[in-house]
Amino acid sequence: MFDIAVVGAGPAGASAALFAAKAGKHTLLIDNGQSITKKAWIENHYGVMEITGPDLVELGKKQAQKFGAELVESKALNIEKSNSGFTIKTENGQFETKHIILATGLSVELAEKAGVTTKEGTEPRIKKVIDADAAGKTNVEGIWAAGTCAGVSVHTIITAGDGAKVAINVISELNGERYVDHDILKS
């Protein structure tokens, strides 16, 4: 049983998985390899002079794995409610989790199959997004949304930050108190 499963390993998903795993949560990161970031050339991501989209995606997945996130390369097909949370069915098996963070980029298909409400998108060329509140909560208790699928700008710096924000909110809910992750330079 995972504490948090993140569906989508682009900037929003990998960032969410990194924060969740670093907080000591048993974390699953499901990647179908379809991130739109894999087509990007990026020169507007704070702290990075320039990077290819594929390199940014791979770096994000490695960062999440460094802190213990388990990476599964597969397409998530369905989400079903279970007694203790959810079952995520993928092309390569199924996984049990307490919470889900959907970071599915341009796609809301999985969310709609799970009964999550969607709405019209506001970004250019984004037709539908998940209807999530400012914390990332959806209408289905335990399913959260982050990044482009949650209606934030498609820019990698923004989706990565949104993934981190939503993960912190899930971690806080699991811990029963506000979670903060600040590392300090060692002198």
Disulfide bonds with the S-S distance in Angstrom:
none
